Every structure is written in structure tokens, then in C-alpha cells.
Amino acid sequence: MKNSDLIQRDLSVLWHPCTQMKDHEWLPMVPIRRGDGVWLEDFEGKRYLDAISSWWVNLFGHNNPRINAALREQLDTLEHVILAGFTHEAVVELSERLVALAPPGLARCFYADNGSSAIEVALKMSFHYWRNRGEARRTRFITLENSYHGETLGALSLGNVPLYRETYGPLLLETIPVAAPDCSQREPGETCAEYSERLFAPMEAALVKHAHEVCAVIIEPLVQCAGGMRMHDPVYLKLLREACDRHQVHLIADEIAVGFGRTGTLFACEQADITPDFLCLSKGLTGGYLPLSVTLTREEIYAAFYDDYASLKAFLHSHSYTGNALCCRAALATLDIFEQDRVVEHNRELARHLARVTEPFTEHPHVGEVRQQGMIVAMEMVKDRKKRTPYPWEERRGLRVYQHALQQGALLRPLGNVVYFMPPYVIDEEQIEFLARTAWDGIDIATRD
């Protein structure tokens, strides 16, 4: 089969996500025949280094033999069973291991099938908890500006990407937005920690004013990924945990993108030594193989729903594929790799190499900032580096980087003007250097006027 054959068939029947389909009149789609490690290969033999882990999900490479073997074994025993009134070994073992690995105090696992659904579970669980406790006035949520938590309506309500809110506003919950601690906005000479601490004042003010009507605060710990890889210091998380305790509201940590070693620790919350009331995980949970998400919470919250049937306090949420056996087995294989290969420690070495090869970008005339958190590195293109003047979004400069990278054999998918690396953990130093050269040349091409 040729690439063009599959493209033609695709365009006659598919509607792709996060895509203006009219672009494909001039921007060729890339059909993929197979994957191997960090590489994707099309039907004509061209390879592309997957620098974004296929939307941040693939941790240990495509076609990973250890995850493949675990799935083959599971296929021979059980593919799926209803999780209402039934259970199975894989989901029990996965829950035991997640509770043991998660920040202390998280004791219960509720499964769904994608990140947005994990957020829906957390917001409904928080709201319903307060209702069961007789505090029905608590109906609102505090969110950070520039945040993104998914695209089902509840999750979308908790996000603050302007385009989404302008488009779907009439369908969304009314939330309380608070200025985000985006360290790229700090003053000259001000550290990220100092700025993050200073930017906590708006959150404190919102809690003082609204705590009586708030269920929870939601945050993406350390990195607002879809919002342009904006980063903050762990001190903000520590202050937020203390404030939520003081004002008696829940804290939801959305670690869907940043969990499982991406920021330098297994979970980002570890860097502030805090435990949220809800921890939402997905993406890397199954190593990029199958859709699965989990919301972990405290025993105290579980207990607020535990009562006689007639009390009608049971939590009202379900998914047909909740706790799917194949998904859970892939997740268990993923956790095995973390444990057996000392992945978090190895990632720190890779992160240091990422820092070395991207350091020259700090002097590029059209890069306003290079920012890094563990295995995430972002380089923001600007029109004027000294003034940090942004390029108009209509110019689609990031798309030029994307096109150049494809020509060179790399999958880079910038977020607007932000070029970033978020690669699988099996990438090596030579491949990282290839990505840096590709990104540098792509930025040069994209910023020519």
C-alpha cells in the first residue's frame, strides 16, 4: 500500500481531532504502518522520531516487547468483565500498586477510560461529597487561567483556554478563574520560586471570598501542558495545599499529562511533598497502549458515600469499560518497567542532556524563553526576544516547524509558537541531539520574514 492510498481512503470517511480538515487540501496527512521504539514508519519506509510521545502517552516506545507479552498473556484469560458486582485480578493488583506508589493518604481507585473522564469523576465526587455531608451550597470550582483539563463538558468547564470558552461558553459550568503562576512572566532577577509565591496572593483572595461555596481547587501540578508548557515552582503547590486545608476545600491534582515520571519524580506532587484529595491519572498509565484513567482519593471521601442503599448516597458514575482487564494488564506492565529499570533515575540523566542541547536556544534571536521540567522542554518563538513580542497566532509559525521536522524525519507538534520536546523515555542522547538540530533549523525557517 502507498501512503496516498490510505490518505485518500481516510479523507473520505474520517474527521480527525484538533484539526481543521480543510488544511489537508494542502498539508499531507502522515499514514503510519508500524512503530518501533521512538520511531514511527509510514507505508513507504520513511521514519519519524516521535518527539511528543504520540500526544504524551507513549513512555517506553512503540511496540514494546514487555508490554506486548503482558497483553498476549491477558488475552488468553480475560479481555473484559463488568466491574459492577464483579472484579478481576488485574484491576485489584493495579489498584494495590497505585495506592502504594501514590502520595500517602490516597487509598481508593475509581477507573474510567480517558483523562477527561477522570476529571469528571473528581469534580462529581467532590461535589457529591459535600452534598452527602449536608453542604449543598458548595457547587463551584476554582481554576487557574490558561489551564486545560480535557474536553468533555465538565472538564472543559474547569479549563480556561479562551478559544474553548468562547466557543462552548453557553454549555459550561461557571467557575472562578485565578491568575496562573506562569514563571515566564516573572520580573528580571526574580526566581521562579519567588514569583510562584508572589502569585499565590490571587488564589488566597479567591479562597477567602468564595470558600463557603467552593467544592475544590483544580491544578495541573508544575506544568500547564496544553496551555503552552507554562511552568511554576513546587512552592505554589505547597501553599495551595495549606490554603485548601485552612479553608476546607478539596484539592484536585490533574496529573494526566505530568504523572508517571514526566517532571522528574513519579508524580509531580512529590516535589512539593503534598497529597491532593483527588489525583487524576491517564495518558502514560498504560505506556501509551490502551485508554485507561484512574481517580485516586482519600478514605474519608470514600466513607462519605458508604451507607445503606436506601440513603441514596452512592456515587453515580460508570463507564462500560471501567477497569478493563487488558488496559489494567498494560498498566501493570508499565509499572513493572518503572520498577525494574529505575526509570525515574534514568530520566534525570536524559533531562540533563536535554538541558545541555537546548541551552543554545536561549541565545536564539527569536526564542523568548527556554523552560524545562524534567522530560519536558519548551522553546517559545517570539518576534522580538528583548521585548518578548509574540508572533500573531494567525501566522501559524509553529506549523512551519512541524512541516520542516516531518521533512527531516521527526514528529514535532508545536503548541502555537511553543516548540517542545516530550519524548518517550527510551530515547537516547544521539536522538535528543537530532531533535535539537531539527528544532533549531525549524525555528530558523519559521522566523524568517
C-alpha positions as CSV (number, residue, x, y, z in Angstrom):
1,M,0.0,0.0,0.0
2,K,1.2,3.6,-0.8
3,N,0.8,6.5,1.6
4,S,-1.5,8.2,-0.9
5,D,-3.9,5.2,-1.0
6,L,-4.6,5.3,2.8
7,I,-4.8,9.1,2.8
8,Q,-7.5,9.0,0.1
9,R,-9.5,6.4,2.0
10,D,-9.1,8.3,5.3
11,L,-10.3,11.6,3.9
12,S,-13.4,10.1,2.6
13,V,-14.6,8.8,6.0
14,L,-12.7,10.3,9.0
15,W,-13.0,13.5,11.0
16,H,-9.7,14.0,12.9
17,P,-9.3,15.5,16.3
18,C,-7.9,19.0,16.9
19,T,-7.7,19.5,13.2
20,Q,-9.1,21.9,10.6
21,M,-9.8,19.3,8.0
22,K,-9.6,21.8,5.1
23,D,-5.8,22.0,5.9
24,H,-5.4,18.6,4.4
25,E,-6.2,20.0,0.9
26,W,-2.5,21.2,1.0
27,L,-1.0,19.6,4.1
28,P,-0.5,15.9,3.6
29,M,-1.5,13.5,6.3
30,V,1.1,11.0,7.5
31,P,-0.1,7.4,7.4
32,I,1.8,5.1,9.8
33,R,2.3,1.4,9.1
34,R,4.3,0.4,12.2
35,G,6.1,1.7,15.3
36,D,9.3,0.6,16.9
37,G,10.8,2.3,20.0
38,V,10.9,6.1,19.4
39,W,10.3,5.6,15.7
40,L,7.1,5.6,13.5
41,E,7.3,4.4,10.0
42,D,5.0,5.2,7.1
43,F,3.9,2.9,4.2
44,E,6.8,4.0,2.1
45,G,9.5,3.3,4.6
46,K,10.2,6.8,5.9
47,R,10.7,7.1,9.7
48,Y,9.7,9.8,12.1
49,L,11.1,10.2,15.6
50,D,8.1,10.6,17.9
51,A,9.3,13.6,19.9
52,I,5.9,14.1,21.6
53,S,5.2,10.6,22.7
54,S,2.1,10.5,20.4
55,W,0.2,13.1,22.4
56,W,2.2,12.5,25.6
57,V,1.1,8.9,26.2
58,N,3.9,6.6,24.9
59,L,6.5,6.2,27.7
60,F,8.5,3.2,26.7
61,G,8.4,3.2,22.9
62,H,6.1,1.8,20.3
63,N,5.7,-2.0,20.0
64,N,7.3,-2.5,23.4
65,P,8.1,-6.2,23.8
66,R,7.4,-6.4,27.5
67,I,4.0,-4.7,27.3
68,N,3.2,-6.8,24.2
69,A,4.0,-10.0,26.2
70,A,1.8,-9.0,29.1
71,L,-1.2,-8.2,26.8
72,R,-0.8,-11.6,25.0
73,E,-0.9,-13.4,28.3
74,Q,-4.0,-11.5,29.4
75,L,-5.7,-12.1,26.1
76,D,-5.6,-15.8,26.9
77,T,-7.5,-15.4,30.1
78,L,-9.9,-12.4,30.2
79,E,-10.4,-9.5,27.9
80,H,-13.1,-7.6,29.9
81,V,-15.9,-8.1,32.5
82,I,-18.4,-5.7,34.0
83,L,-16.9,-4.1,37.1
84,A,-20.2,-3.6,38.9
85,G,-20.6,-6.6,41.2
86,F,-17.7,-8.4,39.6
87,T,-13.9,-8.0,39.8
88,H,-10.7,-9.5,38.4
89,E,-7.1,-9.9,39.3
90,A,-5.6,-7.3,37.1
91,V,-7.7,-4.4,38.4
92,V,-7.2,-5.4,42.0
93,E,-3.4,-5.7,41.6
94,L,-3.2,-2.4,39.7
95,S,-5.2,-0.6,42.5
96,E,-2.9,-2.1,45.2
97,R,0.2,-0.9,43.4
98,L,-1.1,2.6,42.6
99,V,-2.2,3.1,46.2
100,A,1.3,2.0,47.3
101,L,3.0,4.4,44.8
102,A,0.8,7.4,45.1
103,P,1.3,10.2,47.7
104,P,0.4,9.0,51.2
105,G,-3.2,9.1,52.1
106,L,-4.7,8.2,48.8
107,A,-6.5,5.0,49.4
108,R,-9.2,4.3,46.8
109,C,-9.1,4.0,43.0
110,F,-12.0,4.8,40.6
111,Y,-11.5,3.8,37.0
112,A,-12.6,5.4,33.7
113,D,-11.3,5.3,30.2
114,N,-9.7,8.7,29.4
115,G,-8.3,11.7,31.1
116,S,-11.3,13.9,30.7
117,S,-13.4,11.3,32.4
118,A,-11.0,11.1,35.3
119,I,-11.6,14.8,35.8
120,E,-15.4,14.4,35.5
121,V,-15.1,11.7,38.2
122,A,-13.2,14.0,40.5
123,L,-15.4,17.1,40.2
124,K,-18.6,15.0,40.6
125,M,-17.1,13.1,43.6
126,S,-16.1,16.4,45.3
127,F,-19.5,18.0,44.7
128,H,-21.3,14.8,45.8
129,Y,-19.1,14.5,48.9
130,W,-20.2,17.9,50.1
131,R,-23.8,17.2,49.3
132,N,-23.7,14.0,51.3
133,R,-22.2,16.0,54.1
134,G,-25.2,18.4,54.0
135,E,-23.3,21.3,52.4
136,A,-25.3,21.6,49.2
137,R,-24.3,25.3,48.8
138,R,-20.9,24.1,47.6
139,T,-21.3,24.0,43.8
140,R,-18.3,25.9,42.3
141,F,-14.7,25.2,41.4
142,I,-11.6,27.4,41.4
143,T,-9.4,27.1,38.4
144,L,-6.2,28.7,37.0
145,E,-6.1,30.9,34.0
146,N,-4.6,29.2,30.9
147,S,-5.5,25.7,32.4
148,Y,-6.7,22.7,30.4
149,H,-8.3,19.7,31.9
150,G,-10.0,17.9,28.9
151,E,-12.8,18.3,26.5
152,T,-15.9,16.7,28.0
153,L,-18.2,19.4,29.2
154,G,-17.4,19.2,32.9
155,A,-13.6,19.0,32.3
156,L,-13.8,21.8,29.7
157,S,-15.6,24.0,32.2
158,L,-12.6,23.7,34.5
159,G,-10.2,24.8,31.8
160,N,-9.5,28.4,30.8
161,V,-8.3,28.3,27.2
162,P,-10.1,31.3,25.7
163,L,-11.0,29.7,22.4
164,Y,-12.8,26.9,24.1
165,R,-14.7,29.1,26.5
166,E,-15.7,31.5,23.8
167,T,-17.0,28.7,21.6
168,Y,-18.7,26.5,24.1
169,G,-19.4,29.0,26.9
170,P,-23.2,28.6,27.0
171,L,-22.7,24.9,27.7
172,L,-20.2,25.2,30.5
173,L,-20.3,25.5,34.3
174,E,-19.4,28.8,35.8
175,T,-16.1,28.6,37.6
176,I,-13.8,31.0,39.5
177,P,-10.7,31.7,37.5
178,V,-7.5,32.8,39.2
179,A,-4.2,34.2,37.8
180,A,-1.8,31.4,37.0
181,P,1.8,31.3,38.4
182,D,3.4,31.3,34.9
183,C,7.0,31.8,35.6
184,S,7.7,33.1,32.1
185,Q,6.1,36.3,33.4
186,R,8.4,36.9,36.3
187,E,10.3,40.1,36.7
188,P,14.0,40.4,35.8
189,G,16.1,38.9,38.6
190,E,13.1,37.3,40.2
191,T,13.3,33.5,40.7
192,C,10.5,31.1,39.7
193,A,10.0,30.2,43.3
194,E,9.7,33.9,44.3
195,Y,7.3,34.6,41.5
196,S,5.2,31.5,42.3
197,E,4.9,32.5,45.9
198,R,4.0,36.1,44.9
199,L,1.3,34.8,42.5
200,F,-0.3,32.9,45.3
201,A,-2.0,36.0,46.6
202,P,-4.9,35.9,44.0
203,M,-5.6,32.3,45.0
204,E,-5.6,33.2,48.6
205,A,-8.0,36.1,47.9
206,A,-10.4,33.8,45.9
207,L,-10.5,31.3,48.7
208,V,-11.2,33.9,51.3
209,K,-14.1,35.2,49.3
210,H,-15.5,32.0,47.9
211,A,-14.6,29.1,50.1
212,H,-18.1,28.7,51.5
213,E,-19.4,27.9,48.0
214,V,-16.4,26.0,46.6
215,C,-16.1,22.3,46.3
216,A,-12.5,22.2,45.1
217,V,-9.5,23.9,43.5
218,I,-8.0,22.1,40.5
219,I,-4.5,22.4,39.2
220,E,-2.0,20.9,36.8
221,P,1.0,20.5,39.1
222,L,4.2,22.1,37.8
223,V,3.3,22.4,34.1
224,Q,0.2,23.6,32.2
225,C,0.9,21.4,29.2
226,A,-1.8,22.2,26.7
227,G,-1.6,25.9,27.7
228,G,1.9,26.2,26.1
229,M,4.0,24.3,28.6
230,R,3.8,27.1,31.2
231,M,5.6,26.1,34.4
232,H,5.6,27.1,38.1
233,D,7.6,26.2,41.2
234,P,6.6,23.5,43.7
235,V,6.2,26.2,46.4
236,Y,2.9,27.1,44.8
237,L,1.6,23.5,45.3
238,K,2.7,23.6,49.0
239,L,1.0,26.9,49.6
240,L,-2.2,25.7,47.8
241,R,-2.4,22.5,49.9
242,E,-2.1,24.6,53.1
243,A,-4.7,27.0,51.9
244,C,-7.2,24.3,50.9
245,D,-6.8,22.8,54.3
246,R,-7.2,26.1,56.0
247,H,-10.4,27.0,54.0
248,Q,-11.7,23.4,54.0
249,V,-12.0,22.8,50.3
250,H,-10.7,19.9,48.2
251,L,-7.6,19.9,46.1
252,I,-7.7,18.1,42.7
253,A,-4.4,17.4,41.1
254,D,-4.6,16.8,37.3
255,E,-1.5,14.7,36.7
256,I,-2.9,13.2,33.5
257,A,0.0,14.7,31.4
258,V,2.6,15.2,34.1
259,G,2.4,12.0,36.0
260,F,4.5,8.9,35.7
261,G,8.0,10.4,35.7
262,R,7.4,13.2,33.2
263,T,8.5,16.0,35.6
264,G,11.4,14.3,37.3
265,T,9.5,12.4,40.0
266,L,6.9,9.6,39.6
267,F,4.2,12.1,40.4
268,A,4.7,15.9,40.2
269,C,3.0,16.4,43.7
270,E,6.0,14.7,45.2
271,Q,8.2,17.7,44.6
272,A,6.1,19.7,47.0
273,D,5.6,16.8,49.4
274,I,1.8,17.2,49.3
275,T,-1.1,14.8,48.9
276,P,-4.1,16.1,46.9
277,D,-7.6,15.0,47.8
278,F,-8.0,13.7,44.2
279,L,-5.2,12.6,41.9
280,C,-6.3,12.1,38.3
281,L,-4.1,9.9,36.1
282,S,-4.2,8.7,32.5
283,K,-2.0,9.0,29.3
284,G,1.2,7.2,30.4
285,L,-0.7,4.9,32.8
286,T,-0.8,2.1,30.1
287,G,2.5,3.1,28.5
288,G,0.6,4.6,25.5
289,Y,-1.1,1.3,24.6
290,L,-4.8,1.4,25.7
291,P,-7.2,4.1,27.1
292,L,-7.5,3.9,30.8
293,S,-7.7,6.5,33.6
294,V,-8.0,6.5,37.3
295,T,-9.0,8.9,40.0
296,L,-7.4,8.2,43.4
297,T,-9.0,9.7,46.5
298,R,-8.9,9.5,50.3
299,E,-10.6,7.0,52.6
300,E,-12.5,9.9,54.2
301,I,-14.1,10.8,50.9
302,Y,-15.0,7.2,50.1
303,A,-16.6,6.9,53.6
304,A,-19.0,9.8,52.9
305,F,-20.6,7.6,50.2
306,Y,-20.6,4.3,52.2
307,D,-24.1,3.8,53.6
308,D,-27.2,1.7,53.3
309,Y,-28.7,1.6,49.9
310,A,-31.9,3.5,51.0
311,S,-29.8,6.5,51.9
312,L,-29.1,7.1,48.2
313,K,-25.6,8.3,48.9
314,A,-23.9,6.0,46.4
315,F,-21.6,7.7,43.8
316,L,-23.4,7.9,40.4
317,H,-20.8,7.4,37.7
318,S,-20.0,4.5,35.4
319,H,-18.3,3.5,32.1
320,S,-18.9,0.4,30.2
321,Y,-15.2,-0.4,30.0
322,T,-14.3,0.6,33.6
323,G,-11.3,-1.4,34.9
324,N,-10.9,-3.2,31.5
325,A,-8.6,-6.2,32.1
326,L,-6.4,-5.6,29.0
327,C,-5.9,-2.0,30.0
328,C,-5.1,-2.9,33.6
329,R,-2.6,-5.5,32.4
330,A,-0.8,-3.0,30.2
331,A,-0.7,-0.6,33.1
332,L,0.8,-3.3,35.3
333,A,3.5,-4.0,32.7
334,T,4.2,-0.3,32.6
335,L,4.7,-0.1,36.4
336,D,6.9,-3.2,36.1
337,I,9.2,-1.3,33.7
338,F,9.3,1.7,36.1
339,E,10.4,-0.6,38.9
340,Q,12.8,-2.9,37.2
341,D,14.6,-0.3,35.0
342,R,14.9,2.5,37.6
343,V,13.2,4.8,35.0
344,V,12.9,7.9,37.1
345,E,16.6,7.9,37.9
346,H,17.5,7.3,34.2
347,N,15.1,10.1,33.2
348,R,17.1,12.6,35.3
349,E,20.2,11.8,33.2
350,L,18.2,12.3,30.0
351,A,16.8,15.5,31.3
352,R,20.3,16.9,32.0
353,H,21.2,16.1,28.4
354,L,18.0,17.8,27.1
355,A,19.1,20.9,29.1
356,R,22.6,20.8,27.6
357,V,21.4,20.5,24.0
358,T,18.7,23.2,24.3
359,E,20.8,25.7,26.2
360,P,22.0,27.4,23.0
361,F,18.3,28.2,22.2
362,T,18.5,30.8,25.0
363,E,20.6,32.9,22.6
364,H,18.5,32.5,19.5
365,P,17.2,35.9,18.4
366,H,13.6,34.6,18.0
367,V,13.4,32.4,21.2
368,G,12.0,34.3,24.1
369,E,12.4,31.6,26.7
370,V,13.6,28.0,27.1
371,R,11.8,26.3,30.0
372,Q,12.2,22.8,31.3
373,Q,10.7,20.5,33.9
374,G,12.1,17.0,33.8
375,M,11.4,15.3,30.5
376,I,9.6,18.4,29.1
377,V,11.5,21.1,27.4
378,A,9.8,24.1,25.6
379,M,11.2,26.9,23.4
380,E,8.9,29.8,22.8
381,M,9.3,31.6,19.5
382,V,8.9,35.4,19.6
383,K,9.2,38.3,17.2
384,D,11.5,40.3,19.4
385,R,13.5,38.5,22.1
386,K,14.3,41.5,24.2
387,K,10.7,42.8,24.3
388,R,9.2,39.3,24.3
389,T,6.9,40.4,21.5
390,P,4.8,37.4,20.4
391,Y,4.1,36.4,16.8
392,P,0.4,36.8,15.8
393,W,-1.2,33.4,16.1
394,E,-2.7,33.8,12.6
395,E,0.8,33.4,11.1
396,R,1.0,29.8,12.2
397,R,4.8,29.9,12.7
398,G,4.6,26.6,14.7
399,L,3.2,24.9,11.7
400,R,6.3,25.7,9.7
401,V,8.4,24.0,12.4
402,Y,6.1,20.9,12.1
403,Q,6.5,20.7,8.4
404,H,10.2,21.1,8.5
405,A,10.5,18.4,11.2
406,L,8.5,16.0,9.1
407,Q,10.8,16.5,6.2
408,Q,13.8,15.7,8.4
409,G,12.1,12.7,10.0
410,A,10.8,14.0,13.3
411,L,7.3,14.4,14.8
412,L,7.2,17.8,16.5
413,R,3.8,19.3,17.0
414,P,4.2,22.9,18.4
415,L,1.6,24.5,20.6
416,G,1.1,27.7,18.7
417,N,4.5,29.4,18.9
418,V,5.8,27.0,21.5
419,V,8.1,24.2,20.2
420,Y,8.6,21.4,22.7
421,F,10.1,18.0,23.3
422,M,8.2,15.5,25.4
423,P,9.8,12.2,24.1
424,P,9.4,8.6,25.1
425,Y,11.8,7.6,27.9
426,V,13.6,5.2,25.7
427,I,15.1,8.0,23.6
428,D,18.9,8.1,23.6
429,E,21.4,11.1,23.7
430,E,22.1,11.0,19.9
431,Q,18.4,11.1,19.1
432,I,18.0,14.0,21.5
433,E,20.8,15.9,19.6
434,F,19.0,15.1,16.3
435,L,15.8,16.7,17.7
436,A,17.7,19.8,18.9
437,R,19.3,20.3,15.4
438,T,15.9,19.8,13.7
439,A,14.1,22.2,16.1
440,W,16.9,24.9,15.6
441,D,16.6,24.7,11.8
442,G,12.9,24.6,12.0
443,I,12.7,27.7,14.2
444,D,15.2,29.5,11.8
445,I,12.9,28.7,8.9
446,A,9.7,29.6,10.8
447,T,11.0,33.0,11.9
448,R,12.2,34.3,8.5
449,D,10.1,37.2,7.3
